[in-house]
Amino acid sequence: MGKLIIDGNQVYELDEACMKRKRMQDKKQAESNPKSKPKPKPPRKRFR
């Protein structure tokens, strides 16, 4: 099941299963290499 995000005239669907897999991968990577931190995501550009 996904979530819909409405931003003005734009609609996004958030795939919760994909997000869960991504979090699990990030967690495994952090456990295997405790000194490295995950890179922060750059801010999203907004066009108006």
C-alpha positions, 0 to 999 in steps of 0.5 A: 500500500502506498501513501499519496502526497499532494503538493499543489498540482503535483501528486506523488505516491510513496511506496512504503515497501520500497522505503522499508527495504531502503531503511533496512539496507541503510541499517545493515550498511551502518552496522557493517561499517560503524564509522561511516555515516549515511550521506544526507540527502540534498534538499529537494528543489521546488519549482513554482 
